[in-house]
Amino acid sequence: MANNQKNQDAKKPNIFVRMGRKLKETFSELKRVTWPTFPKVLKSTCVVLVVVLAFLVVVTALNYGLNELFKLITSISNTGA
């Protein structure tokens, strides 16, 4: 049993051979990828930008509203003291 395990470890290729095989597999896999067309990429980019800007507006409005609420609360506690 132990001798069989040593034989398998001895037959294992070195790290550079394994990395080379993996790199080769990666490039062959990339050749089979269906890349999007330029108009599709442009449309997707516009959608992402619109969503980011919408969230920017919402977060900025929340920040401003909470800031004003905080100012109101702190001004009330200052006048009462």
Distance bins in CASP14 RR format, pairs under 12 A and 6 or more apart:
PFRMAT RR
TARGET T0000
AUTHOR 0000-0000-0000
RMODE 2
METHOD distances of the structure
MODEL  1
1 7 0 0 0 0 0 1 0 0 0 0 0
1 8 0 0 0 0 0 1 0 0 0 0 0
2 8 0 0 0 0 0 1 0 0 0 0 0
2 9 0 0 0 0 0 1 0 0 0 0 0
3 9 0 0 0 0 0 1 0 0 0 0 0
3 10 0 0 0 0 0 1 0 0 0 0 0
4 10 0 0 0 0 0 1 0 0 0 0 0
4 11 0 0 0 0 0 1 0 0 0 0 0
5 11 0 0 0 0 0 1 0 0 0 0 0
5 12 0 0 0 0 0 1 0 0 0 0 0
6 12 0 0 0 0 0 1 0 0 0 0 0
11 17 0 0 0 0 0 1 0 0 0 0 0
12 18 0 0 0 0 1 0 0 0 0 0 0
13 19 0 0 0 0 1 0 0 0 0 0 0
13 20 0 0 0 0 1 0 0 0 0 0 0
13 21 1 0 0 1 0 0 0 0 0 0 0
13 22 0 0 0 0 0 1 0 0 0 0 0
14 20 0 0 0 0 0 1 0 0 0 0 0
14 21 0 0 0 0 0 1 0 0 0 0 0
15 21 0 0 0 0 0 1 0 0 0 0 0
15 22 0 0 0 0 0 1 0 0 0 0 0
16 22 0 0 0 0 0 1 0 0 0 0 0
16 23 0 0 0 0 0 1 0 0 0 0 0
17 23 0 0 0 0 0 1 0 0 0 0 0
17 24 0 0 0 0 0 1 0 0 0 0 0
18 24 0 0 0 0 0 1 0 0 0 0 0
18 25 0 0 0 0 0 1 0 0 0 0 0
19 25 0 0 0 0 0 1 0 0 0 0 0
19 26 0 0 0 0 0 1 0 0 0 0 0
20 26 0 0 0 0 1 0 0 0 0 0 0
20 27 0 0 0 0 0 1 0 0 0 0 0
20 28 0 0 0 0 0 1 0 0 0 0 0
21 27 0 0 0 0 0 1 0 0 0 0 0
21 28 0 0 0 0 0 1 0 0 0 0 0
22 28 0 0 0 0 0 1 0 0 0 0 0
22 29 0 0 0 0 0 1 0 0 0 0 0
23 29 0 0 0 0 0 1 0 0 0 0 0
23 30 0 0 0 0 0 1 0 0 0 0 0
24 30 0 0 0 0 0 1 0 0 0 0 0
24 31 0 0 0 0 0 1 0 0 0 0 0
25 31 0 0 0 0 0 1 0 0 0 0 0
25 32 0 0 0 0 0 1 0 0 0 0 0
26 32 0 0 0 0 0 1 0 0 0 0 0
26 33 0 0 0 0 0 1 0 0 0 0 0
27 33 0 0 0 0 0 1 0 0 0 0 0
34 40 0 0 0 0 0 1 0 0 0 0 0
35 41 0 0 0 0 1 0 0 0 0 0 0
36 42 0 0 0 0 1 0 0 0 0 0 0
36 43 0 0 0 0 1 0 0 0 0 0 0
36 44 1 0 0 1 0 0 0 0 0 0 0
36 45 0 0 0 0 0 1 0 0 0 0 0
37 43 0 0 0 0 1 0 0 0 0 0 0
37 44 0 0 0 0 0 1 0 0 0 0 0
38 44 0 0 0 0 0 1 0 0 0 0 0
38 45 0 0 0 0 0 1 0 0 0 0 0
39 45 0 0 0 0 0 1 0 0 0 0 0
39 46 0 0 0 0 0 1 0 0 0 0 0
40 46 0 0 0 0 0 1 0 0 0 0 0
40 47 0 0 0 0 0 1 0 0 0 0 0
41 47 0 0 0 0 0 1 0 0 0 0 0
41 48 0 0 0 0 0 1 0 0 0 0 0
42 48 0 0 0 0 0 1 0 0 0 0 0
42 49 0 0 0 0 0 1 0 0 0 0 0
43 49 0 0 0 0 0 1 0 0 0 0 0
43 50 0 0 0 0 0 1 0 0 0 0 0
44 50 0 0 0 0 0 1 0 0 0 0 0
44 51 0 0 0 0 0 1 0 0 0 0 0
45 51 0 0 0 0 0 1 0 0 0 0 0
45 52 0 0 0 0 0 1 0 0 0 0 0
46 52 0 0 0 0 0 1 0 0 0 0 0
46 53 0 0 0 0 0 1 0 0 0 0 0
47 53 0 0 0 0 0 1 0 0 0 0 0
47 54 0 0 0 0 0 1 0 0 0 0 0
48 54 0 0 0 0 0 1 0 0 0 0 0
48 55 0 0 0 0 0 1 0 0 0 0 0
49 55 0 0 0 0 0 1 0 0 0 0 0
49 56 0 0 0 0 0 1 0 0 0 0 0
50 56 0 0 0 0 0 1 0 0 0 0 0
50 57 0 0 0 0 0 1 0 0 0 0 0
51 57 0 0 0 0 0 1 0 0 0 0 0
51 58 0 0 0 0 0 1 0 0 0 0 0
52 58 0 0 0 0 0 1 0 0 0 0 0
52 59 0 0 0 0 0 1 0 0 0 0 0
53 59 0 0 0 0 0 1 0 0 0 0 0
53 60 0 0 0 0 0 1 0 0 0 0 0
54 60 0 0 0 0 0 1 0 0 0 0 0
54 61 0 0 0 0 0 1 0 0 0 0 0
55 61 0 0 0 0 0 1 0 0 0 0 0
55 62 0 0 0 0 0 1 0 0 0 0 0
56 62 0 0 0 0 0 1 0 0 0 0 0
56 63 0 0 0 0 0 1 0 0 0 0 0
57 63 0 0 0 0 0 1 0 0 0 0 0
57 64 0 0 0 0 0 1 0 0 0 0 0
58 64 0 0 0 0 0 1 0 0 0 0 0
58 65 0 0 0 0 0 1 0 0 0 0 0
59 65 0 0 0 0 0 1 0 0 0 0 0
59 66 0 0 0 0 0 1 0 0 0 0 0
60 66 0 0 0 0 0 1 0 0 0 0 0
60 67 0 0 0 0 0 1 0 0 0 0 0
61 67 0 0 0 0 0 1 0 0 0 0 0
61 68 0 0 0 0 0 1 0 0 0 0 0
62 68 0 0 0 0 0 1 0 0 0 0 0
62 69 0 0 0 0 0 1 0 0 0 0 0
63 69 0 0 0 0 0 1 0 0 0 0 0
63 70 0 0 0 0 0 1 0 0 0 0 0
64 70 0 0 0 0 0 1 0 0 0 0 0
64 71 0 0 0 0 0 1 0 0 0 0 0
65 71 0 0 0 0 1 0 0 0 0 0 0
65 72 0 0 0 0 1 0 0 0 0 0 0
65 73 0 0 0 0 0 1 0 0 0 0 0
66 72 0 0 0 0 0 1 0 0 0 0 0
66 73 0 0 0 0 0 1 0 0 0 0 0
67 73 0 0 0 0 0 1 0 0 0 0 0
67 74 0 0 0 0 0 1 0 0 0 0 0
68 74 0 0 0 0 0 1 0 0 0 0 0
68 75 0 0 0 0 0 1 0 0 0 0 0
69 75 0 0 0 0 0 1 0 0 0 0 0
69 76 0 0 0 0 0 1 0 0 0 0 0
70 76 0 0 0 0 0 1 0 0 0 0 0
70 77 0 0 0 0 0 1 0 0 0 0 0
71 77 0 0 0 0 0 1 0 0 0 0 0
71 78 0 0 0 0 0 1 0 0 0 0 0
72 78 0 0 0 0 0 1 0 0 0 0 0
72 79 0 0 0 0 0 1 0 0 0 0 0
73 79 0 0 0 0 0 1 0 0 0 0 0
74 80 0 0 0 0 0 1 0 0 0 0 0
74 81 0 0 0 0 0 1 0 0 0 0 0
75 81 0 0 0 0 0 1 0 0 0 0 0
END
